[in-house]
Amino acid sequence: MFTHTLNPAADLDFFFKPNAFFNGQKRPLNSEARRSETSFIRTAVDISEDKNAFYIHAELPGVKLADVKVAVDKKILTLSGKKTSVFEKTADKKSEEGNQETISAHTTERRFGEFSRSFTLPDSVDAKKLLANFSDGVLTLQIPKKEEDVQQSFEVNVSS
């Protein structure tokens, strides 16, 4: 597990050093370096429900619709895909001389790579009627409940 202890004084000192931003921070992003840095990212989700359906909102900023996959296998719902770096797209281009271009990133704080999240669906849902919408970097899934499982309101007589 990666942990980072915040030290505001040390972080501030870094910015007051001449050329600290550039010294030792560059790293080539050629295809060999990218392969060794491939990582697995975890998407943030919100799960909610109302009387008619369950809702899953998955945050996928910078992910293209073509790179998102939603699948249901038995009672397991899986969201998966890949978030591609802008450096990856640029590094694959060839220079005018036909050589592979080397790109130096000064800072990379965003995470890129493959993602996958799985959820066990309850028996009360109708997974075949699942609706998915991808807009503004958020994947929204609406998983309707079965008609017979949607609870009706009723009053209970209390006897004494």
N, C-alpha and C positions, 0 to 999 in steps of 0.2 A: 504494500500500500504506500502511495506517495503522500507525504505530508510536507507542508511548508509552514514554517514558523515566521510570522510577520515580524519584521524588525524595521520600523519606519526610519530610524536614524541611519541604518546601513543603506536602505534604499535611497534615501535622500543624498547621502554622500556619493553614491554612484553617479548621480546626475551632475554633480559639481566637478567631477574629474574631467579634464580636457579630453575630448574625443572618446569618452567612455562608452558612448553609444555604439561606436564603430569598432573599437579595439577588441579583438578576439571574439566578436559576436557574429562575424560572418561565417556562414557554412554553406558549402555547395549543395545544391539540390538536384544533382544528377540522378539518373534512374537507379543507380546502385545505392546511393545514400537514401533515396526515398524508400526502397524496398526494405532496408534495415529499420526504417522509422515507422513502418506501417503499424498503426495502432487500432485498438478497438475502442470506440466511443460509446458512452451510455447516454441515451436520450432522456430528457426529463418528460414525465407524463403527469397529467391530472386525470383522475378517475372520479366520475360522479354518476348519480342515477336520479331518475324521477320515477313516477309510477308506471311509465310506459317503456322506458329504455335505460340502458347503461351508456355512458359516454366516456370515451378516452380521447384526450387531447395530447398529442405528442409534439413537442417542440423540435423542429428540424430546420433551423436557419441555415441557409446556403445550400440546401439539398434540392436537387431537381426532381420533379415528379417522376421522370423516367428511372430514377435511381431508388425509388421507394417501392417496396413490395409488402403486401398484406396478404396473409394466408391463414386458413383455418384447417387444422388437421384434427379430426375428432373433436375434442373439447379444448384444444390449445390454439389460441390466436397468437400469431407471430407477426411483428412489425420488423422489417429488416431493410437494409440498403447500404448506401455508401455516400460519404461526404468527401468530395474531391477538393484538394487544395488548388488555389489559383496558380501556385508555383508548379504544380504537377502538369497543368495544361501548357504552361509557357516553356518548361524545361524539355518537353517532348518535341518542340519545334527545332528544325535544323537551321543553322546559320546560312548565310549566302554561300559560304565555301563548302557547305555540306557537312560540317562538323556539328556535333551535338553541343548546344549552348549550355554553359554552366551558369546557374543563377545563384547569387549570394543573397540569402535572407538576413536582414538585420535583426528582426525580431519576429518570432512566430509564437503567438499566444493562443491562437485558436487551435482546436483539435480537429483532426481529419482522420478518416479511416472508415471501417465498416461498423455498423451498429445492428443490434438485434435485441428485441424485447419480446418476451412471451408471457401470456396471461392465460390462466385456466378459466374457461367460461363456465358459469353455473348452468345447471340443467334448465333453469327458468328462461333461458334466452332462445331466440330463433335466429341462429347464426346465418342461415341462408338469406335472411332479409337484412343483413348488415349493410350499412351505408357508409361510404368513405368520401371525405372531401379534403382536398389539400389546397390551402390558401394562405398566403403571406407567411410561409414557413411553418405553418401549424397543420398537422394532420389530425382531422377530427373524425372519429368513428362513432357511429350511432348503432348500438346493438339492441334491437327491439326485444322486449320480453314476450313470451308466448301469451296469447290471448287469455287462456285459462288461468295463467299465473298473475295476470294484472289484477291486483286486489281491488275489489269494489268496496265502497264505504257502506257501512251498515251500523245500526245501533243495536246494542246488546241489552236485553232486559235484565235487570238486576232484581233478584228476589230477596226477601228478608225472612 
